[in-house]
C-alpha cells in the first residue's frame, strides 16, 4: 500500500508485521494479549448545545476515553451542497459553518464530562498566539479531572485566507508555537523567546496546570518534517491521512527515531489517529453509506498526489493539497461539486475504516499491531440520518470495549 502523504512512502509490509500478527492471533506461539487501544469520540462543536450535551453523555455511558472537538471557523462542506437531503445537519442547520469556539465550549463541557479526557483536535497558531493557546489549555486542566489533549497542527487555508491571515511557513510557525507552549506549561516568571515568527520579551504566564494534569500536546503530523517535530516536542501523534497499518508504522518510526535523537523516551509519545470511519449494522449497509454524498465528499479532501495513486486527476487541480487548501465558499457551482464527488475513486473512499463494529475492531487491531494506542473516529456516516447518528453512538461503545480489552 502506498503512503498517502508526501515524503513517507510505504510499499509492501513492515518487516516483522506478519510474525507479530500471527503471534497475536495465536498461531505459532500461542495466544497473547493484543495491544490496548483507547477510543475517543469526535463531538460536533455546533449548536444546538443540547446535541453536544447528548454526545458527551453518550461518551460517558459508553465508557469512552475522550471527547474531542474541532477548532474551525468554516466547515469543509461548502454551502452550495447544504440543502435538504444532503444529510442530518443540513436538514437541521441553515449553514454548515455554525461553529462554537472550542475553548469556551470545552470549559462548558468540563463541568459535565466526569472522567472523560477533553481535547481539541486540532487548533493552530495563526488565529491565536501560542501564549493564548497555552493559557486556555492550562485553564481547562483546572476545570477537568484528567490532562487535556491540546491537539495542534499547521493549519488550513479555510481558517486563514478568508480572514486576511497569511497561510505561510506553517510548519516553522508551528514549531515555534509548540516550543513556547511547552515553556509556558512549566515555567514561572518572565521568559524570552526569539524566533522568526514570535518574539517574546519578559513574557509571563504563571498559570501552571495542577500537578498530574499538564495538558498533552498532540501534533497532527504527516510529512517528514512534521513527524520529526512530533518526536522532538510532542506528547502524542494525531494524524488524519493514513493509508494502511504499514504506512502508520513507518511514520511512527520516524517519530520515535526523532525522539531518541532528541534524548526523549519514544514510548512516552501516544500514537493516536483521527480516522475516517463508516459504521453500519451490516457490511452492506456500511458499503451503501460509503456512496452517500456526506461520506464521498471526504474523498475531495485528499490531495491531488493521493488521487494520482489511484490513477485519477483531482477535480480541484494538480497542485491541490486537499483539506489544507480547500476554501469551501469559493466552491459555489453545485453541478461541478456533484461531478467532483462522483469522480472520487472508489478505492480512495474505501481507505476509510468501514464495516460492522466487529469488522472495524479487526481493522483497528491491525493498526494496533503497527503501534496505534488511541483512536478518535470521525464518523461522517453519522451525518446521514438520525438513525445512523444514534447507531454510531452505541457502536462506538462496542468498538471501544473490544479494543480496550485487547482480546
C-alpha positions in Angstrom: 0.0 0.0 0.0 1.3 3.4 -0.9 1.6 6.1 1.7 -1.0 8.9 1.3 1.3 11.7 2.4 4.3 13.0 0.6 7.7 12.1 1.9 6.9 8.8 3.6 6.3 6.1 1.1 5.4 2.5 2.1 5.1 -0.4 -0.3 4.5 -3.9 1.0 4.5 -5.0 4.6 6.6 -3.7 7.5 9.3 -6.3 8.3 8.1 -8.5 11.2 4.5 -7.5 10.9 3.5 -11.0 9.7 5.1 -12.7 12.7 3.5 -10.1 15.1 0.1 -10.7 13.6 0.5 -14.5 13.8 1.6 -14.3 17.4 -1.4 -12.1 18.3 -3.8 -14.5 16.6 -2.3 -17.4 18.5 -0.7 -19.2 15.5 2.8 -20.5 16.0 3.4 -19.2 19.5 0.1 -19.3 21.4 -2.4 -16.6 22.3 -1.1 -13.3 23.7 -2.9 -10.2 24.6 -3.3 -7.7 21.8 -2.4 -4.1 22.4 -5.0 -2.0 24.3 -6.4 0.8 22.1 -8.4 3.6 23.8 -11.3 5.1 21.9 -12.5 8.7 21.9 -15.4 10.5 20.3 -15.4 13.4 17.9 -18.2 15.8 19.0 -19.5 18.3 16.6 -18.9 21.7 18.2 -22.1 23.1 16.7 -25.4 24.3 18.0 -27.8 23.4 19.5 -25.9 22.9 22.7 -28.2 20.1 23.6 -26.7 17.9 20.9 -23.2 18.5 22.3 -24.5 17.6 25.8 -26.1 14.4 24.3 -22.9 13.3 22.7 -20.8 13.9 25.8 -23.4 11.9 27.9 -23.2 9.1 25.3 -19.4 9.1 25.5 -19.7 8.7 29.3 -22.3 6.0 29.0 -20.2 4.0 26.5 -17.2 4.4 28.8 -15.1 6.1 26.0 -11.7 7.6 26.9 -12.0 11.1 25.4 -14.2 13.8 23.8 -12.5 15.8 21.1 -13.8 18.9 19.3 -12.6 20.7 16.2 -11.4 24.3 16.0 -13.0 25.8 12.9 -14.5 29.0 11.6 -15.7 27.2 8.4 -16.7 23.6 7.8 -15.2 21.7 4.9 -18.6 21.2 3.4 -19.5 24.2 1.0 -22.8 26.0 1.4 -23.6 25.1 -2.2 -24.0 21.4 -1.1 -26.0 22.3 2.0 -29.6 21.6 1.1 -32.4 19.4 2.4 -31.5 15.8 1.8 -27.7 16.2 1.9 -27.6 14.9 5.5 -28.7 15.2 9.0 -27.1 18.5 9.8 -28.1 20.1 6.5 -31.7 19.3 7.4 -31.3 21.0 10.8 -29.0 23.9 10.1 -29.2 26.7 7.6 -25.4 26.8 7.2 -22.6 24.3 7.6 -20.4 27.0 9.2 -22.0 27.4 12.6 -19.1 26.5 14.8 -18.7 27.1 18.6 -15.4 28.5 19.8 -13.6 25.4 21.0 -12.1 27.0 24.1 -15.3 28.3 25.5 -17.2 25.1 24.7 -14.6 22.8 26.4 -14.8 24.9 29.5 -18.6 24.3 29.5 -18.2 20.6 28.8 -15.7 20.2 31.6 -18.5 20.5 34.2 -20.3 17.6 32.6 -17.5 15.3 31.4 -16.7 13.4 34.6 -13.7 11.2 33.9 -13.6 11.8 30.2 -10.5 13.4 28.7 -11.2 16.7 26.9 -9.3 17.9 23.9 -9.2 19.9 20.7 -8.3 18.1 17.6 -6.8 20.4 16.3 -6.1 24.0 16.7 -3.3 26.2 15.1 -1.3 29.3 15.9 -2.4 31.6 13.1 -5.5 32.8 14.8 -4.4 32.6 18.4 -1.0 33.4 19.8 0.7 30.4 21.4 0.5 32.1 24.9 -3.3 32.4 24.5 -3.5 28.7 23.4 -1.4 27.7 26.5 -3.5 29.8 28.9 -6.7 28.2 27.6 -5.2 24.7 27.9 -3.9 25.3 31.4 -7.3 26.7 32.4 -9.0 23.6 31.1 -6.6 21.5 33.2 -8.0 23.2 36.3 -11.6 22.5 35.1 -11.2 18.8 34.2 -10.2 15.6 36.0 -7.6 14.4 33.5 -4.8 16.1 31.5 -6.4 17.8 28.5 -5.3 17.0 25.0 -4.0 20.0 23.1 -4.1 18.8 19.5 -2.3 21.3 17.3 -1.4 21.3 13.6 0.0 23.5 10.9 -3.4 25.0 10.0 -5.7 25.1 6.9 -6.4 27.9 4.4 -10.2 27.9 5.1 -9.5 29.3 8.6 -6.9 31.8 7.5 -7.2 33.1 3.9 -10.8 34.5 4.1 -9.9 36.4 7.2 -6.8 38.2 6.0 -4.3 35.9 7.7 -1.4 34.7 5.5 -1.1 30.9 5.5 2.7 31.0 5.0 5.5 28.9 6.6 3.0 26.9 8.6 5.5 24.2 9.9 8.1 26.7 11.1 5.4 28.7 12.8 4.0 25.5 14.5 7.5 24.5 15.7 8.0 27.9 17.4 4.5 27.8 18.8 5.0 24.3 20.4 8.3 25.4 22.0 6.5 28.5 23.5 3.6 26.4 24.8 5.8 23.8 26.4 7.8 26.5 28.1 4.5 28.2 29.3 3.3 24.9 30.9 6.4 24.5 33.1 7.9 28.0 33.8 7.1 30.7 36.2 8.3 34.3 35.9 9.3 36.2 32.8 10.8 34.3 29.9 12.1 35.3 26.4 11.7 33.7 23.0 13.3 35.0 19.9 12.2 33.2 16.7 11.4 34.0 13.2 7.6 34.2 13.8 7.3 35.0 17.5 9.2 37.4 19.7 8.7 37.3 23.5 10.5 39.7 25.8 9.8 39.1 29.5 6.6 37.2 28.8 4.8 35.8 31.8 2.2 33.1 32.1 2.2 32.0 35.7 -1.0 29.9 35.5 0.6 26.4 35.9 -1.6 23.3 35.4 -2.4 21.3 38.5 0.1 18.5 39.4 -0.5 15.5 37.2 -2.8 17.4 34.8 -0.4 19.2 32.5 -2.0 19.3 29.0 -0.5 16.9 26.5 0.5 18.3 23.1 -0.6 16.0 20.3 0.7 17.0 16.9 -1.2 16.4 13.6 1.8 15.3 11.6 2.1 13.6 8.2 5.2 14.7 6.3 8.8 14.0 7.4 9.4 17.5 8.9 6.2 17.4 11.0 6.9 13.8 12.1 10.3 14.8 13.3 8.9 17.8 15.1 6.4 15.4 16.9 9.3 13.3 18.0 11.2 16.3 19.4 8.3 18.1 21.2 5.0 16.1 21.1 3.3 14.1 23.8 1.1 12.5 21.2 0.7 12.0 17.5 -2.7 12.8 16.0 -2.7 12.3 12.2 -5.7 12.0 9.8 -4.4 10.9 6.4 -3.1 7.3 6.9 -3.3 4.6 4.2 -2.5 1.3 6.0 -1.0 -0.2 9.1 2.3 -0.3 7.3 2.0 3.4 6.5 1.2 4.1 10.1 4.2 2.0 11.4 6.6 3.7 9.0 5.6 7.2 10.1 5.6 6.3 13.7 9.1 5.0 13.2 10.2 8.5 12.0 8.7 10.0 15.2 10.4 7.5 17.5 13.7 7.9 15.9 13.5 11.7 16.2 12.5 11.3 19.9 15.5 9.1 20.5 17.8 11.6 18.8 16.4 14.4 21.0 17.1 12.3 24.1 13.4 11.6 24.8 11.8 8.3 25.5 9.8 7.4 22.4 7.4 5.3 24.5 6.1 8.5 26.2 4.5 9.7 22.9 1.0 8.4 22.5 0.3 7.2 18.9 -3.2 8.2 18.1 -5.3 8.6 14.9 -8.4 10.5 14.0 -9.7 8.2 11.3 -12.4 8.5 8.7 -14.9 5.8 9.8 -18.2 4.5 8.4 -20.2 2.2 10.7 -23.2 0.0 9.7 -25.2 -2.7 11.2 -24.3 -4.9 8.3 -21.4 -4.8 5.8 -23.9 -4.0 3.0 -25.3 -1.0 5.0 -21.8 0.3 5.6 -20.9 -0.1 2.0 -24.0 1.8 0.9 -23.1 4.7 3.2 -19.7 4.9 1.5 -21.7 6.1 -1.5 -23.6 8.8 0.2 -22.6 12.4 -0.6 -21.7 13.3 3.1 -19.2 10.5 3.0 -17.9 10.6 -0.6 -17.2 14.3 -0.2 -14.4 13.5 2.1 -12.5 12.0 -0.8 -12.2 15.5 -2.2 -10.2 16.4 1.0 -7.3 14.1 -0.1 -4.6 15.7 -2.1 -4.0 15.5 -5.9 -0.9 13.4 -5.2 -3.1 10.8 -3.5 -5.6 10.8 -6.3 -2.8 10.1 -8.8 -2.0 6.9 -6.8 -5.5 5.8 -7.8 -5.0 6.8 -11.5 -7.2 9.8 -11.2 -6.9 13.6 -11.6 -8.3 15.7 -8.7 -11.0 18.0 -10.0 -9.6 20.9 -8.0 -6.3 20.8 -9.8 -2.9 19.1 -10.0 -1.4 21.1 -7.1 -4.4 20.8 -4.8 -3.3 19.7 -1.3 -6.7 18.5 -0.1 -8.1 19.7 3.2 -5.1 22.1 3.6 -6.2 24.1 0.6 -10.0 23.9 0.3 -11.9 27.2 0.5 -15.5 26.0 0.8 -17.2 29.2 -0.1 -15.3 29.5 -3.3 -16.9 26.2 -4.3 -20.2 27.7 -5.5 -21.1 25.6 -8.6 -23.4 22.8 -7.3 -23.2 20.8 -10.6 -19.4 20.9 -10.5 -19.4 19.8 -6.9 -21.7 16.9 -7.6 -19.5 15.9 -10.5 -16.4 16.1 -8.3 -18.0 14.0 -5.6 -19.0 11.4 -8.2 -15.4 11.3 -9.5 -13.9 10.2 -6.1 -12.1 6.9 -6.8 -13.9 4.1 -5.1 -10.6 2.7 -3.8 -9.8 6.1 -2.2 -13.1 6.3 -0.3 -12.6 2.7 0.8 -9.4 3.8 2.7 -11.9 4.7 5.4 -12.2 2.3 8.3 -15.6 0.9 7.4 -17.9 -2.0 8.1 -19.8 -3.5 11.1 -18.4 -2.9 14.6 -16.6 -6.3 14.7 -15.1 -5.6 11.2 -13.9 -2.2 12.4 -12.4 -3.7 15.5 -10.3 -6.1 13.4 -9.2 -3.4 11.1 -8.1 -1.2 14.0 -6.4 -4.1 15.7 -4.1 -4.3 12.6 -3.2 -0.7 13.3 -2.7 -1.6 17.0 0.0 -4.1 15.8 1.6 -1.1 14.0 1.7 1.0 17.1 -1.7 2.6 17.5 -2.8 3.1 21.1 -5.6 5.7 20.9 -8.2 6.3 18.1 -10.8 9.0 17.7 -13.0 8.1 14.8 -14.5 10.8 12.7 -17.8 9.2 11.5 -19.4 11.1 8.6 -21.9 8.3 8.2 -23.4 9.6 11.5 -24.4 12.7 9.4 -26.6 10.6 7.0 -29.7 10.3 9.3 -30.8 10.5 12.9 -30.9 6.7 13.0 -27.3 6.5 11.7 -26.2 9.0 14.4 -27.9 7.0 17.2 -26.4 3.8 16.0 -23.0 5.3 15.8 -23.0 6.4 19.4 -23.9 2.8 20.5 -21.5 1.2 18.1 -18.5 3.3 19.4 -19.1 1.8 22.8 -19.0 -1.8 21.4 -15.8 -1.0 19.5 -14.2 0.7 22.5 -14.9 -2.3 24.8 -13.4 -4.7 22.4 -10.3 -2.6 21.7 -9.8 -1.7 25.3 -9.8 -5.3 26.4 -7.3 -6.2 23.7 -8.6 -9.8 23.4 
